Amino acid sequence: MPQAKVFSFASTDDVSHALDKFLEDASRESIARSGKFTIAFSGGSLPATASKYLQHNTKIDFTRWHVFFADERCVKHNDADSNFKLVKDELLDKLASDGKIPANQVHSISESLVNDSEKAASDYQQKIAQVFAVIGDDNSQSTVLPEFDCILLGIGPDGHTCSLFPGFPQLDEKVKWVTHIDNSPKPPPSRITLTLPVVNNARKVAFVVTGAGKRTTIRDIVDKRDLSLPAARVAMSVDPVYWFVDDAAAQDLDVVKPSEFKL
Ligand SMILES: O=C1O[C@H](COP(=O)(O)O)[C@@H](O)[C@H](O)[C@H]1O
C-alpha cells in the first residue's frame, strides 16, 4: 500500500496555491481521458481553502466538472449547515459567468428528502450511479463501484472524515456507496456520507487540513495509522493519499517541503 504524501506549507494561503495546482493537473488529466472531471467536496473549512485561487483559474475547464459532496448534512440547500451552500458560496457562484459549472452537473442532496436521511442517502447513491453508469456494447447500462477522479477530505479533531465517525457502524459499510447517520456526534445529527469503499476507489484523494488544533490527530492518522480513526482507513491501492497541510498542523511529520512540491 503506498504511503501518505504530506505536502506542508508555511501558511493556509500557500496550501490554497498548491491545491489549485493539484486540481488544475487532476482536472486536465481527467478531462483528456474521459471528457469530464468528477470531484467530491467536503464541507467545513475546506471549501474556502480550496477556492481561494481555484475560483480565478482560467486554465481549468469548469464546464466539464461534475461536483458531488463527500458528505452532506440533511438540511435545505440554503441552510447555514449545508455543505452544498458552502461550496456554492465559496466556489460555484464565484466562477466567471462564461466558465461556470452547469447547474445539472452539481449533484446536491434532494431537498425533498432531508427529513428522511435513509431515503436521502439511497437517492444520492442513484444520482452518483447516473453519472458513473457504464453503457455496454448492447446499450445495456450497468454500474460498478464509482471511481471519482478526486475526493477532497477534511478531518475533525476526533479523526472523523466525511461523516464517518469513530466507533460508528457507518465505518464498516461494505455494500452501500452512500449511507446515513441520524446521531452524528457533531451537529447537525442527520447526515449522508460517502462510504469507505467509494472513497478508497477514487483516483486521487487529498486531505486538506490547517491549524495546530489537528496536529496530534494528523500524527495519529499518518504516522501511527491508528485505525480507530476513520481518516486512517482512507488508503489507495495505487496513488498515495495526499495531504495538503500547513506547518502548524504538520509539526512532527515527515513532509515534502514546498521547494520539492511536485505531484
Ligand atoms: O462536519 C464536518 O466536519 C469535517 C471537518 O470540518 P472542519 O471544519 O474541521 O474542517 C468536514 O470535513 C465534513 O465535510 C463536515 O461535514
The ligand as an ORCA input file, in Angstrom:
! r2SCAN-3c Opt
* xyz 0 1
  O     -18.778     18.080      9.841
  C     -17.864     18.100      9.047
  O     -16.583     18.229      9.510
  C     -15.442     17.880      8.726
  C     -14.257     18.688      9.256
  O     -14.570     20.074      9.210
  P     -13.549     21.232      9.636
  O     -14.390     22.476      9.718
  O     -12.953     20.839     10.961
  O     -12.542     21.344      8.542
  C     -15.698     18.079      7.240
  O     -14.637     17.515      6.508
  C     -17.029     17.432      6.848
  O     -17.274     17.560      5.465
  C     -18.124     18.142      7.589
  O     -19.407     17.684      7.264
*
